[in-house]
Structures are given as C-alpha cells and as structure tokens.
C-alpha cells in the first residue's frame, strides 16, 4: 500500500505575491543537459527550466530529433555505435561478475580482507558504469 502525502499551501495575504517558489528541495536530483548529459547549473531565475547547457547542445538535439523523424523512428529510440554497445555490454558483464562474486562470498564465511576485496571490485565496476553518463556525446 502506498501512502500519499497531501501538502497544503497557506493562502497569501492580500497584496502579497501568490507566486510559489520554484526552487527545488536540497535533496532533489541534479538536472543534466538533454544532449551532453553535463550537470546544468542551478537555475536562480523564474521561468522554464533549462534543458541544454548551451546553444550547441540545443542544435545537436534538434538535428537528432529531425533525423529520427525523417527516418520514421520513434523519439525514444537511442542509436549507438557497435563499439559503444560492446563497451557497455563489457561493463555490464564486469558488474554482473562482481555481484556474483559478492553473493558467493556471502554464502561462505569470508574473512574481512576477502569481503573488502570483493566489495572493492564491485565499487570499481559500478564506478566505471557511472562514468558512462558523465562523458559527453561527440558533436557531428
């Protein structure tokens, strides 16, 4: 069962601004550029939130949308090169192996050193996967 939290807002006093603050909570996920995936700076002004870090990324995203539309592909299709796909599959395999090693180790009575070594490998594998999203796309 999922409980819903109802948030009530106070009615502003007459003459006071009724505009609500558009600032995000401190624990909200950071926003990323829709093209290169770089972290977008915190937006201090009101208005629509930025989707891209600059005009170049906006243009590349437009070109991508136009190309997929001309090819008759749906907007949620992601095209990657064979090399990129192979690299991703390699990283996922490494992560799966590290997880299996930790699971196997937990069924035994591991020493502290064995457990630290297995967890270190798991963290290392996960870190490489995280870097996948921090690299920008090549323009062109």
TAVENPE-V165755 format. One record per residue. N is the residue number from 0. PSI is psi in degrees with one decimal (999 if undefined). OMEGA is omega as a letter, one per 20 degrees, with the letter a starting at -180 (NA if undefined). Layout:
# TAVENPE-V165755
n = (N:N)
psi = (PSI:PSI)
omega = (OMEGA:OMEGA)
This chain:
# TAVENPE-V165755
n = (0:1:2:3:4:5:6:7:8:9:10:11:12:13:14:15:16:17:18:19:20:21:22:23:24:25:26:27:28:29:30:31:32:33:34:35:36:37:38:39:40:41:42:43:44:45:46:47:48:49:50:51:52:53:54:55:56:57:58:59:60:61:62:63:64:65:66:67:68:69:70:71:72:73:74:75:76:77:78:79:80:81:82:83:84:85:86:87:88:89:90:91:92:93:94:95:96:97:98:99:100:101:102:103:104:105:106:107:108:109:110:111:112:113:114:115:116:117:118:119:120:121:122:123:124:125:126:127:128:129:130:131:132:133:134:135:136:137:138:139)
psi = (135.5:127.1:136.5:140.6:127.5:126.6:127.3:145.4:137.3:144.8:129.1:151.5:152.5:134.0:-14.1:156.1:134.6:2.0:129.4:153.0:134.4:9.0:143.2:156.0:155.4:-28.4:6.9:153.8:141.5:146.4:146.1:153.6:137.9:-12.1:-59.9:-10.4:12.2:153.0:131.1:145.1:154.2:130.5:119.0:-22.7:166.7:167.4:-173.9:140.4:147.7:143.2:-24.5:154.8:-16.5:178.6:-35.8:-43.5:-38.8:-42.9:-44.4:-39.9:-40.7:-45.3:-39.7:-44.9:-41.3:-43.7:-42.7:-34.8:-43.0:-33.7:-6.4:21.6:152.5:155.1:-20.6:6.2:135.0:125.5:129.4:156.7:162.3:-38.4:-43.4:-41.2:-43.7:-41.5:-41.7:-42.7:-37.7:-45.0:-39.7:-37.5:-42.8:-41.7:-43.6:-42.1:-42.0:-40.1:-43.0:-39.2:-43.5:-43.0:-42.9:-44.0:-35.5:-23.0:-18.3:-170.7:86.2:152.9:165.2:-40.5:-41.8:-42.9:-43.8:-40.7:-44.4:-42.4:-35.2:-41.8:-38.7:-45.3:-40.8:-42.8:-41.0:-39.5:-38.2:-34.9:-38.7:-35.2:-20.8:-38.3:-13.8:-10.3:140.4:162.9:152.0:134.5:132.7:999)
omega = (a:r:r:r:r:a:r:r:r:r:a:r:r:a:r:a:r:a:r:r:r:r:r:r:a:a:a:a:a:a:a:r:a:r:a:r:r:a:r:r:r:a:a:a:r:r:a:r:r:r:a:a:r:a:a:r:r:a:r:r:r:r:r:r:r:a:a:r:r:a:r:r:r:a:a:r:r:r:r:r:r:r:r:r:r:r:r:r:r:a:r:r:r:r:r:r:r:r:r:r:r:r:r:a:a:r:r:r:a:r:r:a:r:r:r:r:a:r:r:r:r:r:r:r:r:r:r:r:r:r:r:a:a:r:r:r:r:a:r:NA)
